[in-house]
């Protein structure tokens, strides 16, 4: 992958055509990441961490994933974002909504 490090609050937002159990790896990436796996309603169904340059893939505990948000490792925890919360893409911004 050879990706450049993310800024403190920068994320990557991935969209897939249909719900499934998508896996990710961090091979050739020099920094650790956290992944939020979202369903079609933008609700977080799982969060997984990946270490720097780790070829081992991580997958969510759900096969209903349509979106994935990548952030620096620990960012979701730092912002108190967890399973059941929602992350929306609005233009080029990711908007957070706490579960009720």
ChimeraX attribute file (.defattr): number of C-alpha atoms within 10 A of each C-alpha:
attribute: neighborCount
match mode: 1-to-1
recipient: residues
	/A:1	10
	/A:2	10
	/A:3	11
	/A:4	9
	/A:5	14
	/A:6	14
	/A:7	9
	/A:8	9
	/A:9	9
	/A:10	14
	/A:11	18
	/A:12	12
	/A:13	18
	/A:14	12
	/A:15	13
	/A:16	12
	/A:17	7
	/A:18	12
	/A:19	16
	/A:20	15
	/A:21	14
	/A:22	18
	/A:23	12
	/A:24	16
	/A:25	19
	/A:26	22
	/A:27	17
	/A:28	13
	/A:29	18
	/A:30	16
	/A:31	17
	/A:32	17
	/A:33	22
	/A:34	20
	/A:35	27
	/A:36	25
	/A:37	30
	/A:38	29
	/A:39	20
	/A:40	14
	/A:41	12
	/A:42	20
	/A:43	22
	/A:44	24
	/A:45	20
	/A:46	19
	/A:47	22
	/A:48	17
	/A:49	18
	/A:50	21
	/A:51	17
	/A:52	16
	/A:53	16
	/A:54	15
	/A:55	14
	/A:56	12
	/A:57	12
	/A:58	16
	/A:59	16
	/A:60	21
	/A:61	13
	/A:62	15
	/A:63	14
	/A:64	17
	/A:65	26
	/A:66	20
	/A:67	26
	/A:68	25
	/A:69	20
	/A:70	22
	/A:71	23
	/A:72	21
	/A:73	18
	/A:74	15
	/A:75	18
	/A:76	17
	/A:77	11
	/A:78	8
	/A:79	9
	/A:80	10
	/A:81	19
	/A:82	17
	/A:83	15
	/A:84	16
	/A:85	17
	/A:86	21
	/A:87	24
	/A:88	17
	/A:89	13
	/A:90	8
	/A:91	7
	/A:92	7
	/A:93	12
	/A:94	16
	/A:95	11
	/A:96	14
	/A:97	14
	/A:98	13
	/A:99	12
	/A:100	5
